Amino acid sequence: MARDTFDTRLEAEIPALRRYAFALARDRDAADDLVQDCLERALARRMLRRPDGELRAWLFAILRNLYVDTHRARLRHGAGIPLDDAPEPAYPADQERALEARDALAALALMPEEHRSLLLLIGVEDLTYEEAGRVLDIPVGTVMSRLARARARLRSLMERGTAPLLRRVK
């Protein structure tokens, strides 16, 4: 693949990378940092990429791995700002869609990372099950079963506002 072709294809994926990074990080500055780190890593390691592999899935895998690494580091070091000090966005009373989107993002934040990533890759970024499986490094069957559980959990969170209770199976 010629350098110009790689650079052009890489540049075309930036908007999708920014959407995914913002959905994961929920902070524009952190999302921009994630995308920049992802692009730097992709450019530095472009010769290591398999020529038959899909560029988009490879970039999403890099971005997700960077997010997981930074998220784990943040958990080890603690949050920089307490949630109580973070400003709440102000929405006009007639903006129900914005409130629903906020509720959906809040419900996503309550879900396990593996479910959240899968919902975002398939539902927002429109990746196929196979592409999402490559990004997450899991088989397609696992993608389908996790997606079904993630959708059910998200539906429950949106309807009830709480996670479903777990049952103990002996």
Secondary structure, 3 states (H helix, E strand, C coil): CCHHHHHHHHHHCHHHHHHHHHHHHCCHHHHHHHHHHHHHHHHHCHHHCCCCCCHHHHHHHHHHHHHHHHHHHHHHHCCCCCHHHCCCCCCCCCCHHHHHHHHHHHHHHHCCHHHHHHHHHHHHCCCCHHHHHHHHCCCHHHHHHHHHHHHHHHHHHHHHCCCCCCCCCC
